[in-house]
């Protein structure tokens, strides 16, 4: 479970400021929903502070340098690799190739650079269809193997 939690954490953590601010803004839920469902160029306007905070949290959580430093620290502390961290690493690896330069490229070398690989946009309909089909097949195989 920890591996799955760490696999989704990079996308959830950068949304935390929006989730916290939403109840206090007149149209907070609407902005949050628009942000989560936004397409390139159609992101809702955010306050400068909220925009910077969500942006930097996204960068931190999608950085191989940050993940590497935390993995090394945990490894030194435990004396071994903590396997659930592979969930975070898998998220970074997948996002590098499934985010276009137009919309949240994964800045794998942050904080040294904001550069991100120009991959396939994950929200392209054809890609989403393949992605959900593969996830369904994998879930079905896991279900069959456990029963």
Secondary structure as the mmCIF struct_conf table of DSSP 4:
data_model
#
loop_
_struct_conf.conf_type_id
_struct_conf.id
_struct_conf.beg_label_comp_id
_struct_conf.beg_label_asym_id
_struct_conf.beg_label_seq_id
_struct_conf.end_label_comp_id
_struct_conf.end_label_asym_id
_struct_conf.end_label_seq_id
HELX_RH_AL_P HELX_RH_AL_P1 UNK A 2 UNK A 13
TURN_TY1_P TURN_TY1_P1 UNK A 14 UNK A 15
HELX_RH_AL_P HELX_RH_AL_P2 UNK A 16 UNK A 22
TURN_TY1_P TURN_TY1_P2 UNK A 23 UNK A 24
BEND BEND1 UNK A 25 UNK A 25
TURN_TY1_P TURN_TY1_P3 UNK A 26 UNK A 27
HELX_RH_AL_P HELX_RH_AL_P3 UNK A 28 UNK A 36
TURN_TY1_P TURN_TY1_P4 UNK A 37 UNK A 37
TURN_TY1_P TURN_TY1_P5 UNK A 40 UNK A 41
HELX_LH_PP_P HELX_LH_PP_P1 UNK A 43 UNK A 45
HELX_RH_AL_P HELX_RH_AL_P4 UNK A 48 UNK A 61
TURN_TY1_P TURN_TY1_P6 UNK A 62 UNK A 62
HELX_RH_AL_P HELX_RH_AL_P5 UNK A 64 UNK A 78
TURN_TY1_P TURN_TY1_P7 UNK A 79 UNK A 79
BEND BEND2 UNK A 80 UNK A 80
TURN_TY1_P TURN_TY1_P8 UNK A 83 UNK A 84
HELX_RH_AL_P HELX_RH_AL_P6 UNK A 85 UNK A 97
BEND BEND3 UNK A 98 UNK A 99
TURN_TY1_P TURN_TY1_P9 UNK A 101 UNK A 102
BEND BEND4 UNK A 103 UNK A 103
TURN_TY1_P TURN_TY1_P10 UNK A 108 UNK A 112
TURN_TY1_P TURN_TY1_P11 UNK A 122 UNK A 123
BEND BEND5 UNK A 124 UNK A 124
HELX_RH_AL_P HELX_RH_AL_P7 UNK A 125 UNK A 146
#
